Amino acid sequence: MIEQLSINGNTLAYDLTGEGPLVVLAHGIGDSRHSYRFLAPALVSAGYRVANVDLRGCGESSLGWDSYSRTDIAGDLVALVRHLGGPAVIIGQSISGGAATIAAATAPESITGVIELAPFTRAVSYSFGGLLTNRGYRSGTMLLGQTVMTGSLKAWEKYLDLAYPTKPADWNTELDRIKDTLREPGRMKALQAMCKSKPTDAGEQLKNVRCPVLVIEGSADPDWADPRAEGEKIIADLPTGLGELAVLDGVGHYPHAQAPEQTLALALPFLTRTLARA
């Protein structure tokens, strides 16, 4: 059953299932809450109350928001946690990894832990050596740039092909779902706006986080010349002892959908430790 939260005249769509400590799932750019179709039911079965949200401008949430920055998304996530009577752990992928960082730093009473999946949480620095030697990184960077500049759905589809080195069994159906949503007027504009938003707001908040953070990277993520190095930089910018990093071999930008069992195996011990503090 789809539920809605009103924020300043706009609406966020979300599903709420299960009973127990609260976990909020936040997807990445150009996607929807359906990207957590494997992880959400597994978390419910493990004894958690799971709120799976469509970001502003995405899925079944409304369009027409003033902006689409990580700070904006963080505010939405904190509002949802408070509405549902948190505290909560946020699991955020890509842009939502950065948003979850901001939420944790600015609302420590509501956010007790963060799991960042292939996150964009620091200022993007391009590796010119990587562009020359890493074909996947070079292609991913070019396709993202084409999507941002032209709004090309075909370029986004090609990027997703790279970002999922191994496809889920239902990939054809899921890809059709993604494309159908992005064909709706205004949805691609929201994707482009998110891509244009800089993650410096999240990077600036890393030092202010006070809760545990688990960063999960995929070794085959085309967004980074060296995904492990990016994850290590995030951990280094957090206060000492708060962060831990896991890198999944052969996994791309969507570990929760490409490798849900491996992601769950990392997430469950973290949730047990973190939500026990709530």
C-alpha positions in Angstrom: 0.0 0.0 0.0 1.5 3.4 -1.1 1.6 6.0 1.6 2.3 9.7 1.1 4.0 12.4 3.2 3.2 16.0 2.4 6.2 18.4 2.5 5.6 22.1 1.6 2.9 21.3 -0.8 4.7 18.4 -2.5 4.4 14.7 -1.7 6.8 11.8 -1.1 5.5 8.3 -1.9 6.7 5.4 0.3 5.9 1.9 1.4 5.9 0.9 5.1 6.1 -2.8 6.0 7.1 -4.9 8.9 7.5 -4.4 12.6 10.5 -3.6 14.7 13.3 -0.9 14.6 12.9 1.5 11.7 15.1 1.3 8.6 14.6 3.9 5.8 15.6 2.9 2.2 16.6 5.7 -0.2 17.4 5.0 -3.8 19.7 6.7 -6.4 19.3 9.1 -9.3 16.8 8.1 -12.0 15.5 5.2 -10.0 12.6 4.5 -7.6 11.9 2.6 -4.4 11.5 -0.5 -6.6 15.3 -0.8 -6.7 15.1 -2.2 -3.2 12.7 -5.0 -4.3 15.1 -7.7 -3.1 16.5 -6.0 0.1 13.3 -4.6 1.6 11.4 -7.9 2.1 14.6 -9.5 3.4 14.9 -6.7 6.0 11.3 -7.2 7.0 11.8 -10.9 7.4 14.8 -10.1 9.7 12.6 -8.1 12.0 12.7 -4.5 10.9 10.1 -1.9 10.0 11.1 -0.8 6.6 10.1 2.5 5.0 11.0 2.4 1.3 10.7 5.9 -0.2 10.6 7.4 -3.7 12.9 10.5 -3.7 11.5 13.9 -4.6 10.7 13.9 -8.3 11.2 10.1 -8.6 8.9 7.1 -8.9 5.5 8.1 -7.6 6.6 11.1 -5.6 5.5 14.5 -7.0 7.3 16.8 -9.4 7.7 20.5 -9.1 10.2 20.7 -6.2 12.3 23.8 -6.0 15.6 21.9 -6.0 17.1 18.4 -5.9 20.3 18.7 -3.8 21.5 16.2 -1.3 20.6 18.7 1.5 17.0 18.8 0.2 16.8 15.0 0.1 18.3 14.8 3.6 15.6 17.1 4.9 12.9 14.8 3.3 14.5 11.7 4.9 14.6 13.3 8.3 11.0 14.5 7.9 10.0 10.9 7.1 11.9 9.4 10.0 10.2 11.9 12.4 6.8 11.3 10.9 7.2 7.6 11.5 8.5 8.0 15.0 12.2 7.1 14.6 15.0 6.9 15.3 16.2 5.0 12.2 19.1 3.8 10.2 19.1 5.1 6.6 20.3 3.0 3.8 21.1 5.3 0.9 22.4 4.6 -2.5 24.4 6.9 -4.8 23.0 10.5 -4.2 21.1 9.2 -1.2 24.4 8.1 0.4 25.4 11.7 0.5 21.9 12.7 1.7 22.0 10.2 4.5 25.4 11.7 5.6 23.8 15.1 5.9 20.7 13.7 7.7 22.9 12.0 10.2 25.0 15.1 10.8 22.1 17.5 11.1 19.6 15.3 13.0 21.6 13.0 15.3 18.6 12.4 17.5 16.7 10.9 14.6 19.5 9.0 12.7 21.4 6.3 14.6 23.3 4.8 11.7 24.0 5.1 8.0 24.7 2.5 5.3 26.0 4.1 2.1 25.8 2.0 -1.1 28.1 3.2 -3.9 27.7 6.8 -2.5 28.4 10.2 -4.0 29.3 11.8 -0.7 32.4 13.8 -1.6 33.4 16.4 -4.2 33.8 14.6 -7.5 37.4 14.5 -8.7 38.0 12.9 -12.1 41.0 10.7 -12.7 42.6 11.6 -16.0 44.8 8.5 -15.8 41.7 6.4 -15.2 39.9 8.0 -18.1 42.8 6.8 -20.3 43.2 3.3 -19.0 39.9 2.3 -17.5 37.4 1.7 -20.3 34.4 1.2 -18.0 35.1 4.4 -16.1 35.6 6.3 -19.3 32.4 5.1 -20.8 30.4 5.6 -17.7 31.7 9.2 -17.4 30.8 10.0 -21.0 27.3 8.4 -20.8 26.5 10.3 -17.6 27.7 13.5 -19.2 25.5 12.9 -22.2 22.5 12.2 -20.1 23.0 15.4 -18.1 23.5 17.5 -21.1 20.8 16.1 -23.4 18.4 14.2 -21.3 19.0 11.1 -23.5 17.1 8.1 -22.2 19.2 5.9 -24.5 22.4 7.2 -22.9 21.0 6.5 -19.5 20.1 2.9 -20.6 23.6 2.4 -21.8 25.0 3.7 -18.5 22.8 1.3 -16.6 24.2 -1.6 -18.7 27.6 -0.7 -17.4 26.5 0.0 -13.9 25.0 -3.6 -13.7 27.9 -5.8 -14.7 25.7 -8.8 -13.9 22.0 -8.2 -14.3 19.3 -9.3 -11.9 17.0 -12.1 -13.2 14.2 -9.7 -13.7 16.3 -7.0 -15.4 14.3 -6.7 -18.6 11.1 -6.0 -16.7 12.9 -3.7 -14.4 14.6 -1.7 -17.2 11.2 -1.3 -18.9 9.8 0.1 -15.6 12.7 2.6 -15.3 12.3 3.8 -18.9 8.5 4.1 -18.6 8.9 6.2 -15.5 11.5 8.5 -17.1 9.3 9.0 -20.1 6.8 10.7 -17.8 7.0 14.5 -18.3 9.4 16.0 -15.8 11.0 12.9 -14.6 14.1 13.2 -16.8 14.4 16.8 -15.7 14.6 15.7 -12.1 17.3 13.1 -13.0 19.3 15.8 -14.7 18.9 18.2 -11.8 20.1 15.6 -9.3 23.1 14.8 -11.6 24.0 18.5 -11.7 23.8 18.9 -7.9 27.3 18.9 -6.3 28.1 16.5 -3.4 30.2 19.1 -1.6 27.3 19.7 0.9 27.6 16.1 1.9 31.4 16.1 2.0 31.4 19.1 4.3 29.1 17.3 6.8 31.2 14.1 7.1 33.2 15.6 10.0 30.0 16.3 11.8 28.6 12.7 11.7 28.3 11.1 15.2 26.8 7.7 14.3 28.3 4.6 12.8 28.6 4.5 9.0 29.0 1.5 6.7 30.2 2.2 3.2 29.6 -0.6 0.6 31.3 -0.2 -2.8 31.3 -2.4 -5.9 34.7 -3.0 -7.4 33.2 -2.7 -10.9 31.4 0.6 -10.3 32.0 2.6 -13.5 31.5 5.9 -11.6 35.0 5.7 -10.0 38.4 4.9 -11.4 39.1 3.2 -8.1 35.9 2.5 -6.0 37.9 1.2 -3.0 39.9 4.4 -2.9 36.8 6.5 -3.0 35.3 4.5 -0.1 38.5 4.9 1.9 38.4 8.7 1.4 34.9 8.8 2.8 36.0 6.8 5.9 39.0 9.0 6.3 36.8 12.2 6.4 34.6 10.8 9.1 35.5 11.1 12.8 38.0 8.4 13.7 36.4 5.0 14.4 32.9 5.7 13.0 33.3 4.3 9.5 33.9 0.9 8.0 34.3 -0.1 4.3 33.3 -3.2 2.4 34.0 -3.7 -1.3 32.0 -6.4 -3.2 34.1 -8.0 -6.0 32.6 -7.7 -9.5 29.6 -5.6 -8.3 28.7 -2.3 -10.0 26.8 0.8 -8.8 23.8 -1.0 -7.5 24.9 -3.6 -4.9 21.5 -3.8 -3.3 20.0 -5.0 -6.6 22.9 -6.8 -8.2 24.1 -8.5 -5.1 21.3 -8.3 -2.5 22.4 -11.4 -0.5 26.0 -10.0 -0.1 24.6 -6.6 0.8 22.2 -8.0 3.3 25.0 -10.1 4.9 26.9 -6.9 5.5 23.9 -4.8 6.6 22.3 -7.1 9.2 25.2 -7.1 11.7 25.5 -3.4 11.3 21.8 -2.9 11.9 21.9 -5.2 15.0 24.7 -3.2 16.5 23.4 0.3 15.5 19.7 0.0 16.3 20.5 -1.6 19.6 21.8 1.8 20.6 18.5 3.5 19.8 
